Amino acid sequence: MVKLIVQIPCYNEAETLAETVADIPRHIDGVAQVEIMVVDDGSTDDTVGVARELGVDHIIRNKNNQGLARAFRFGIDECLRQGADIIVNTDGDNQYAGQDIAKLIQPILDGKADIVIGDRQTQNIAHFSANKKRLQALGSFAVRSLSNTDVPDAVSGFRALSREAALQLNIVSSFSYTIEMLIQAGNRKMSIASVPIGTNPKTRESRLFTSMPGFIGRSLTTMIRMYAMYQPIRLFFYIGLLLTTVGTLPILRFLFFYFIGEGAGHVQSLILGGTLVVIGFVTFLIGLVADLINFNRHLLELTLEKVRRIELQKKEQNR
């Protein structure tokens, strides 16, 4: 018997929640039980009251607004406690077509994927501006490169996870979970699939995309942080190599003038080049230390996963 829980992270979604819930199918082939969970992230409107009126199966609440990524993580933990075999995440603004949930979870039911991402085919969405489409494409390309995955719409929030995948993932970002999840999953060698999905007409402006420079900055920060966590020696090697290479150029310039008898006037090139080479070497050493820390993090993640499994097993036994 497969139990599916559809979680909806919400922040002030009282006006759109009814549409979102109505769009979620309650009967799906291959699934014995479909439940809906609303994760209220400190809403100041009547989101919780609307959720109760709609009769959703589970409502959990953050007292204060903690951000989408933390709400997502909070929901995943509760879905696991409620015995979900498959977890689907969708947005409270009814952006994603709920009838495509069956299509989204099929690769997991077939045992072909641990995580499935809904591809909105953003190039065909009329209300996306040209700049937003280009940014989505560029961002997805960057995430694919960093995570070694092949996902056309890397920032899509419409995604499904198997229970095993949910147990292994640890979302630490406070901004958006989409990028972090893919980089983690790619580095953990999970099987990730993508399926084309539909979208509904726009109901409100995006709350993550309010400012393009701000969105780009926070997304880049997340990507660099996650890549540094999982591939530290590679990241610091490239940075150290760049600094060392740039530092070598003024040193060679000084040597050229030195051997033709004019070195006295170019000592500054030697100082600059030497400084950059030393910084590059230190960067290599930082990479080695970060790599050792990375192994320690792996051990901590394995411990956390085992603790989660023990807690869930005890909960099952006490039912």
C-alpha positions, -999 to +999 in steps of 0.1 A: +000+000+000+015+033-012+007+064+008+012+098-009+012+131+009+010+163-011+026+191+010+018+228+003+041+253+020+020+285+025+026+320+035-005+342+032-022+320+006-058+323+019-070+336-015-055+308-036-054+278-013-089+266-022-080+264-059-047+246-051-064+220-029-093+215-054-067+208-081-051+179-062-066+145-072-076+123-043-075+090-063-044+080-083-037+046-098-011+027-079-016+048-047-038+035-019-040+068+000-037+104-009-034+130+018-029+168+018-007+187+042-006+225+046+026+238+060+018+273+073+049+295+075+037+321+099+009+335+078-008+367+089-040+361+070-065+333+074-046+306+056-050+281+085-087+288+088-092+282+051-072+250+053-094+238+081-126+246+061-112+227+031-107+196+053-070+190+045-056+160+063-027+177+081-019+213+092+014+222+107+025+257+116+056+278+121+049+306+146+070+331+125+078+333+088+110+313+084+113+312+046+103+287+019+133+263+024+126+259+061+089+254+055+097+228+029+121+209+053+095+212+082+069+196+059+092+168+047+100+158+083+063+157+092+054+138+060+079+111+070+064+110+106+030+105+090+042+075+071+044+089+035+059+066+009+060+094-017+060+131-010+049+157-036+056+193-031+035+220-048+030+257-043+001+274-025-005+299-054-018+270-076+010+276-102+013+239-110-014+217-125-025+193-098-038+167-123-002+161-133+007+146-099+000+111-113+025+118-141+050+132-116+051+102-093+050+075-120+088+071-122+090+066-085+061+040-086+080+023-114+112+022-093+131+043-119+137+074-099+143+087-063+133+123-072+111+136-100+111+173-111+082+188-130+094+206-161+072+237-166+087+242-201+092+278-191+099+289-227+062+283-234+048+302-204+031+334-217+033+354-184+070+348-180+090+378-193+119+373-217+144+382-190+128+357-166+129+329-192+166+336-200+174+337-163+155+304-156+174+288-185+208+301-173+201+291-137+190+256-147+221+252-168+243+263-139+226+239-115+228+210-140+266+217-143+271+218-105+250+188-097+259+166-127+222+161-134+200+165-164+170+185-153+156+211-177+137+231-150+160+230-120+141+256-100+107+241-104+090+236-070+067+209-083+086+177-074+082+143-059+104+124-036+105+088-025+107+080+012+143+069+009+153+102-008+135+123+018+153+105+046+187+112+030+183+149+021+192+177+046+181+212+035+201+238+053+193+269+031+168+295+043+161+309+008+150+282-017+153+244-014+152+237-052+188+244-060+202+228-028+181+196-032+194+189-067+231+196-058+228+173-028+209+146-047+234+147-076+264+144-053+247+115-035+242+097-068+204+096-065+183+088-096+166+120-107+140+122-135+121+150-151+086+150-166+068+177-185+039+193-165+013+220-171+009+252-152-022+272-143-029+309-150-009+333-128-026+342-095+000+365-080+035+378-083+064+355-073+077+362-038+111+347-046+115+367-078+106+402-065+140+416-075+161+402-103+195+413-088+185+400-054+172+367-068+204+362-088+226+371-058+209+347-034+207+319-060+244+323-068+253+323-031+233+291-026+249+274-056+284+283-045+278+273-009+263+239-018+291+232-044+317+242-018+301+218+007+302+188-017+332+195-039+355+217-018+388+205-031+377+210-067+364+245-060+394+257-041+418+241-066+403+261-094+405+293-074+440+286-063+450+277-099+436+310-111+454+330-085+487+312-091+485+316-128+477+353-126+505+357-101+530+340-124+525+366-151+540+396-133+568+374-120+577+365-156+575+401-165+600+410-137+623+382-148+623+394-184+633+429-174+658+415-149+677+395-175+679+425-198+694+445-170+663+466-161+649+447-132+654+475-106+625+494-119+601+465-119+603+451-084+566+459-079+558+432-104+577+407-084+560+417-052+525+416-068+532+382-084+547+367-053+517+378-032+492+362-056+512+330-058+513+328-020+476+334-018+470+308-044+491+283-024+472+291+008+439+286-012+451+251-021+457+243+016+423+257+025+408+232-001+426+203+016+413+213+050+378+218+036+379+183+020+387+168+054+358+187+069+337+173+040+344+138+051+334+146+086+301+161+073+294+128+055+297+110+088+273+135+104+248+131+076+249+093+079+244+096+117+214+120+112+199+096+086+202+067+111+187+087+139+158+096+116+152+060+108+153+049+144+128+077+154+104+067+127+107+030+135+098+038+172+069+059+161+056+030+139+060+006+168+040+028+192+010+032+168 
